[in-house]
Amino acid sequence: MSYVEISKDSFDKEVLNEKVCPVLVDFWATWCGPCQMLSPVIDGLADELDGEVKVCKMDCDENSDFIMEMGVMTIPCLVLFVGGEEKGRLIGYNEKEAIIDFINENK
């Protein structure tokens, strides 16, 4: 399984109502260089952690009002949700191992 593209309209269903596993949300934008560097890392994690962590991506340009509501000020921004609650944020480009450590420390 790969990542799930989400929007404000699907956020509750795909993220907050997920009860089976933690959800990692990647807030990104097409114009963001570090976001583009992080994208293949996130894509690989989505496949590698399939069944353990649900990976979602939200385009900040298409959901700008919602991003403000979420308090996302810097991208890329990875937010981990467990049982519908935010457990942690990881800002900027990070290597795969750092992201896995972040998930394990916060789930």
ZIVEN-V916183 format. One record per pair of residues at least 12 apart in sequence whose ideal C-beta (glycine too) atoms are under 10 Angstrom apart, sorted by the first residue. I is the first residue (numbers start at 1). J is the second residue. D is the distance in Angstrom with one decimal. If there is no record, write none. Layout:
I/J/D + I/J/D
This chain:
1/46/6.8 + 1/47/7.2 + 1/49/9.5 + 1/50/4.5 + 1/51/7.8 + 1/54/8.5 + 1/55/8.6 + 2/42/9.7 + 2/43/6.6 + 2/44/9.8 + 2/46/5.0 + 2/47/6.4 + 2/50/8.4 + 2/55/7.8 + 2/57/9.7 + 3/24/8.8 + 3/25/9.6 + 3/26/7.4 + 3/39/9.5 + 3/42/6.5 + 3/43/6.5 + 3/45/8.5 + 3/46/4.2 + 3/47/8.9 + 3/54/8.5 + 3/55/4.3 + 3/56/6.2 + 3/57/5.2 + 4/18/9.9 + 4/23/9.0 + 4/25/9.6 + 4/46/8.5 + 4/54/6.9 + 4/55/7.2 + 4/56/4.7 + 4/57/7.5 + 4/58/9.8 + 5/56/7.4 + 5/57/5.5 + 5/58/7.7 + 5/59/7.6 + 5/62/9.6 + 6/23/9.4 + 6/25/7.2 + 6/26/9.8 + 6/56/4.7 + 6/57/7.0 + 6/58/5.2 + 6/59/9.1 + 6/63/8.5 + 6/66/9.9 + 7/58/6.9 + 7/59/8.0 + 7/62/6.6 + 7/63/5.7 + 7/66/7.8 + 8/58/8.3 + 8/62/8.9 + 8/63/5.1 + 8/64/9.7 + 8/65/7.3 + 8/66/3.9 + 8/67/8.9 + 8/69/8.4 + 8/70/9.5 + 9/63/9.1 + 9/66/9.2 + 10/56/8.7 + 10/58/9.2 + 11/23/10.0 + 11/25/8.3 + 11/56/8.5 + 11/58/7.5 + 11/63/8.4 + 11/66/7.0 + 11/69/9.9 + 11/70/8.8 + 11/81/9.9 + 12/84/8.7 + 14/54/7.6 + 14/56/5.7 + 14/58/9.6 + 14/81/10.0 + 15/54/8.2 + 15/56/6.2 + 15/58/9.1 + 15/79/8.8 + 15/81/5.4 + 15/84/7.6 + 15/86/9.6 + 16/81/6.9 + 16/83/9.0 + 16/84/4.2 + 16/85/8.5 + 16/86/9.7 + 17/83/9.9 + 17/84/6.7 + 18/54/5.8 + 18/56/9.1 + 18/81/7.3 + 18/82/9.0 + 18/83/8.3 + 18/84/7.4 + 19/82/9.9 + 19/83/6.7 + 19/84/8.0 + 20/51/8.8 + 20/52/9.8 + 20/54/7.7 + 21/49/8.7 + 21/50/9.7 + 21/51/7.2 + 21/52/6.0 + 21/53/5.7 + 21/54/5.6 + 21/82/8.6 + 21/83/10.0 + 21/107/8.5 + 22/49/9.2 + 22/52/7.9 + 22/53/5.1 + 22/54/7.2 + 22/55/9.8 + 22/80/5.8 + 22/81/6.7 + 22/82/4.7 + 22/83/8.5 + 22/87/7.5 + 22/103/6.6 + 22/104/9.8 + 22/106/7.8 + 22/107/4.5 + 23/53/7.3 + 23/54/4.6 + 23/55/7.7 + 23/56/6.1 + 23/79/8.6 + 23/80/7.3 + 23/81/4.5 + 23/82/7.8 + 23/83/9.6 + 23/84/8.8 + 23/86/10.0 + 23/87/9.9 + 23/107/10.0 + 24/42/8.0 + 24/45/7.5 + 24/46/8.5 + 24/49/8.1 + 24/53/5.5 + 24/54/7.2 + 24/55/5.1 + 24/56/7.1 + 24/57/9.5 + 24/78/6.0 + 24/79/7.5 + 24/80/5.5 + 24/81/8.0 + 24/88/10.0 + 24/90/9.0 + 24/99/7.8 + 24/102/8.7 + 24/103/6.4 + 24/106/9.7 + 24/107/9.5 + 25/54/9.2 + 25/55/8.1 + 25/56/4.8 + 25/57/7.4 + 25/58/6.1 + 25/70/8.8 + 25/72/9.5 + 25/77/8.4 + 25/78/7.0 + 25/79/4.8 + 25/80/7.8 + 25/81/6.8 + 25/86/9.3 + 25/89/9.8 + 26/38/7.2 + 26/39/8.1 + 26/41/9.5 + 26/42/5.0 + 26/43/9.7 + 26/45/9.4 + 26/46/9.3 + 26/55/7.1 + 26/56/7.0 + 26/57/4.6 + 26/58/7.2 + 26/59/9.8 + 26/75/8.9 + 26/76/6.3 + 26/77/7.8 + 26/78/5.7 + 26/79/8.4 + 26/90/9.8 + 26/99/9.7 + 27/56/9.7 + 27/57/8.1 + 27/58/5.3 + 27/59/8.5 + 27/60/5.6 + 27/63/8.5 + 27/66/9.6 + 27/67/6.3 + 27/70/7.5 + 27/72/4.9 + 27/74/9.2 + 27/75/5.5 + 27/76/6.7 + 27/77/4.4 + 27/78/7.7 + 27/79/6.9 + 27/89/9.4 + 27/91/9.8 + 28/42/8.3 + 28/57/6.2 + 28/58/7.4 + 28/59/6.6 + 28/60/6.5 + 28/61/9.4 + 28/75/5.8 + 28/76/5.2 + 28/77/8.1 + 28/78/9.4 + 29/58/9.8 + 29/59/6.5 + 29/60/4.5 + 29/61/5.3 + 29/62/9.0 + 29/64/9.5 + 29/67/9.3 + 29/75/5.8 + 29/76/8.5 + 30/59/7.3 + 30/60/9.3 + 30/61/7.0 + 30/62/9.8 + 31/60/9.5 + 31/61/7.8 + 31/75/9.8 + 32/60/8.0 + 32/61/9.6 + 32/74/9.7 + 32/75/5.3 + 32/76/6.6 + 32/93/9.8 + 33/76/9.9 + 33/93/8.8 + 34/74/9.5 + 34/75/7.6 + 34/76/5.7 + 34/91/9.7 + 34/92/6.0 + 34/93/4.2 + 34/94/9.5 + 35/57/9.6 + 35/59/9.6 + 35/60/8.6 + 35/75/5.8 + 35/76/4.5 + 35/77/9.3 + 35/92/9.8 + 35/93/8.3 + 36/76/9.2 + 36/93/9.6 + 37/76/8.6 + 37/93/5.3 + 38/75/9.3 + 38/76/4.9 + 38/78/8.3 + 38/92/8.5 + 38/93/5.3 + 38/94/7.3 + 38/95/9.6 + 38/96/9.8 + 38/99/8.7 + 39/57/8.3 + 39/76/8.6 + 40/96/9.7 + 41/76/9.8 + 41/93/8.3 + 41/94/7.8 + 41/95/7.3 + 41/96/5.2 + 41/98/9.7 + 41/99/6.9 + 42/55/6.3 + 42/56/9.7 + 42/57/6.9 + 42/76/8.5 + 42/78/8.0 + 42/96/9.2 + 42/99/7.9 + 43/55/8.4 + 43/57/9.1 + 44/96/6.8 + 45/78/9.8 + 45/96/6.5 + 45/99/6.3 + 45/100/7.4 + 45/103/8.5 + 48/96/8.4 + 48/100/8.7 + 49/99/9.6 + 49/100/8.0 + 49/103/7.6 + 52/103/8.6 + 52/107/9.0 + 53/80/8.3 + 53/82/9.9 + 53/99/9.9 + 53/100/9.2 + 53/103/5.9 + 53/104/9.8 + 53/107/7.7 + 54/81/9.1 + 55/78/9.5 + 55/103/9.9 + 56/79/9.5 + 56/81/9.1 + 57/76/9.8 + 58/70/8.8 + 58/72/8.8 + 58/75/9.9 + 58/77/9.6 + 58/79/9.4 + 60/72/7.0 + 60/75/5.8 + 60/76/9.3 + 60/77/8.7 + 70/86/8.8 + 70/89/9.9 + 71/86/9.6 + 71/89/9.0 + 72/89/8.5 + 72/91/9.3 + 73/91/8.8 + 74/89/9.5 + 74/91/5.2 + 74/92/7.1 + 75/91/8.2 + 75/92/8.6 + 76/90/8.6 + 76/91/7.5 + 76/92/6.5 + 76/93/6.6 + 76/94/8.5 + 77/89/6.1 + 77/90/7.5 + 77/91/5.5 + 77/92/8.3 + 78/90/4.2 + 78/91/7.8 + 78/92/9.3 + 78/94/7.5 + 78/99/6.6 + 78/102/7.1 + 78/103/8.9 + 79/91/9.8 + 79/106/9.9 + 80/99/9.6 + 80/102/7.0 + 80/103/6.1 + 80/105/9.2 + 80/106/4.9 + 80/107/6.8 + 81/106/9.6 + 81/107/9.7 + 82/103/9.8 + 82/106/7.3 + 82/107/5.5 + 83/107/9.9 + 86/106/9.3 + 87/102/9.7 + 87/103/9.3 + 87/105/9.0 + 87/106/4.2 + 87/107/6.9 + 88/102/6.5 + 88/103/8.7 + 88/105/7.4 + 88/106/3.9 + 88/107/9.1 + 89/102/8.9 + 89/106/9.3 + 90/102/4.8 + 90/103/9.0 + 90/106/9.0
